[in-house]
């Protein structure tokens, strides 16, 4: 769930950025050579949100790293993948994902001027 919430917060932030500079997020994603499911922000997945938000200074480098870890743990929600990857989700991985969410919210609040 934390990964989905991170996506939602970053979607909102990038939409705010694109209101002021239309098409900026997509242009950044293409410049970074990210794989996208579509050109609309609401079609993106976690990885492009994190990469573009970091490139635009919405989130910091440490937060970007935390989000990458959260993405890896989020993918383990599928039992088959967890077995293939020989990884387990546990309380620690859950705390890591929640920490990433907390850092995203903190960074977005600072970027938006409300934190």
C-alpha positions, 0 to 999 in steps of 0.5 A: 500500500505504501508504494501506491500512496507514494505514486499518488503523492508524486502524481499530484506533485507532477501534476502541479508542476505540469500546470505551471509548465505543461508537458515538463514531466513527460519531457523529463521522462523522455530525456531520462529514457524511462519506459512509460506505459503511456504519455499521460501521468496517470498511466505511469508506474512508480519508477518513472514518478520517482525518477522524474520527481528527483530530477525536478527537485521535488524529492531528494536523493535519499528519498529517491533511494528509499523509494527504490527500496520500497518498489522492490518490496512492493513487487513482493506482494506477488507470492510467485515473485517472492519465491523466485526472488528468494525474498520475504516480506516482513515487518522490516520491509513494511517499515522501509516502505512506510519510511519511503512514503514519509520521506516523499510526503516530507519532501513534497511538502517542502517543495510545495512550500507547506512544510 
